Amino acid sequence: MRGPMIPKDNTTGNLLASDQSTDWLHMDPWRVLRIQSEFVDGFGALAELGPAVSVFGSARIRRTDPYYKAARRMGRLIAQQGIAVITGGGPGIMEAANRGAALAGGKSVGLGIELPHEQGLNQWVNLGISFRYFFVRKTMFVKYSSGVIICPGGFGTLDEMFELLTLVQTHKVTSMPVVLFGKAYWQGLFDWLEGTVAQRGMISGLDSSRVALTDDADEAVSIAVSAIDRRK
């Protein structure tokens, strides 16, 4: 730099200045460091987790709901096979799957997200991480899961499902079984996808060997764990 391009201050002086504004804490370069730290924390916590299956679903499902009972059974069946259960760590379906895994003596993982209306990780999580960024959290789900069961849910569940299906359809992830639990809940959506959307050429047909719909909790678990090699 020459002439007027030479700055009047210097980096060392800026670093040691005591009267600086804290606005820099909210600038994009600082956010990059926060994002990086979340990836590091997540990778560090989950690297030695072992084989795992993620269970997605609504936080609004009550404990008396049949879907809650089914998710709890799924968590138990998965844990009894020595496979970790990963959820979003919240209430509803997530709590049910964590509860089933924890009571079976298994690894019950909760990957939470900071939201104004969430109250932290449910009591059945025995390995929990809280994330600020959705995309970091979703990376952890995909990276450390060998199968996924998607129970009825709202926008959050749909977001997780469509991102996963996009990665599977575009071969950005290795083959991963995806199970949609609750035919009555999901069938209308998949009729639209395979009908209107596919007929307009907007998507390729869904591979039935990778995406399954079922009402049987045992079958859902059987499909979800089918890609896990337990000979190791």
Secondary structure in CASP SS format (residue, H / E / C, confidence):
PFRMAT SS
TARGET T0000
AUTHOR 0000-0000-0000
METHOD secondary structure of the structure
MODEL  1
M C 1.00
R C 1.00
G H 1.00
P H 1.00
M H 1.00
I C 1.00
P C 1.00
K C 1.00
D C 1.00
N C 1.00
T H 1.00
T H 1.00
G H 1.00
N H 1.00
L H 1.00
L H 1.00
A C 1.00
S C 1.00
D C 1.00
Q C 1.00
S C 1.00
T C 1.00
D H 1.00
W H 1.00
L H 1.00
H H 1.00
M C 1.00
D H 1.00
P H 1.00
W H 1.00
R H 1.00
V H 1.00
L H 1.00
R H 1.00
I H 1.00
Q H 1.00
S H 1.00
E H 1.00
F H 1.00
V H 1.00
D H 1.00
G H 1.00
F H 1.00
G H 1.00
A H 1.00
L H 1.00
A C 1.00
E C 1.00
L C 1.00
G C 1.00
P C 1.00
A E 1.00
V E 1.00
S E 1.00
V E 1.00
F E 1.00
G C 1.00
S C 1.00
A C 1.00
R C 1.00
I C 1.00
R C 1.00
R C 1.00
T C 1.00
D C 1.00
P H 1.00
Y H 1.00
Y H 1.00
K H 1.00
A H 1.00
A H 1.00
R H 1.00
R H 1.00
M H 1.00
G H 1.00
R H 1.00
L H 1.00
I H 1.00
A H 1.00
Q H 1.00
Q C 1.00
G C 1.00
I C 1.00
A E 1.00
V E 1.00
I E 1.00
T E 1.00
G C 1.00
G C 1.00
G C 1.00
P C 1.00
G C 1.00
I H 1.00
M H 1.00
E H 1.00
A H 1.00
A H 1.00
N H 1.00
R H 1.00
G H 1.00
A H 1.00
A H 1.00
L H 1.00
A C 1.00
G C 1.00
G C 1.00
K C 1.00
S E 1.00
V E 1.00
G E 1.00
L E 1.00
G E 1.00
I E 1.00
E C 1.00
L C 1.00
P C 1.00
H C 1.00
E C 1.00
Q C 1.00
G C 1.00
L C 1.00
N C 1.00
Q C 1.00
W C 1.00
V C 1.00
N C 1.00
L E 1.00
G E 1.00
I E 1.00
S E 1.00
F E 1.00
R C 1.00
Y C 1.00
F H 1.00
F H 1.00
V H 1.00
R H 1.00
K H 1.00
T H 1.00
M H 1.00
F H 1.00
V H 1.00
K H 1.00
Y H 1.00
S C 1.00
S C 1.00
G E 1.00
V E 1.00
I E 1.00
I E 1.00
C C 1.00
P C 1.00
G C 1.00
G C 1.00
F H 1.00
G H 1.00
T H 1.00
L H 1.00
D H 1.00
E H 1.00
M H 1.00
F H 1.00
E H 1.00
L H 1.00
L H 1.00
T H 1.00
L H 1.00
V H 1.00
Q H 1.00
T C 1.00
H C 1.00
K C 1.00
V C 1.00
T C 1.00
S C 1.00
M C 1.00
P C 1.00
V E 1.00
V E 1.00
L E 1.00
F E 1.00
G C 1.00
K H 1.00
A H 1.00
Y H 1.00
W H 1.00
Q H 1.00
G H 1.00
L H 1.00
F H 1.00
D H 1.00
W H 1.00
L H 1.00
E H 1.00
G H 1.00
T H 1.00
V H 1.00
A H 1.00
Q H 1.00
R C 1.00
G C 1.00
M C 1.00
I C 1.00
S C 1.00
G C 1.00
L C 1.00
D C 1.00
S C 1.00
S C 1.00
R C 1.00
V E 1.00
A E 1.00
L E 1.00
T E 1.00
D C 1.00
D C 1.00
A H 1.00
D H 1.00
E H 1.00
A H 1.00
V H 1.00
S H 1.00
I H 1.00
A H 1.00
V C 1.00
S C 1.00
A C 1.00
I C 1.00
D C 1.00
R C 1.00
R C 1.00
K C 1.00
END
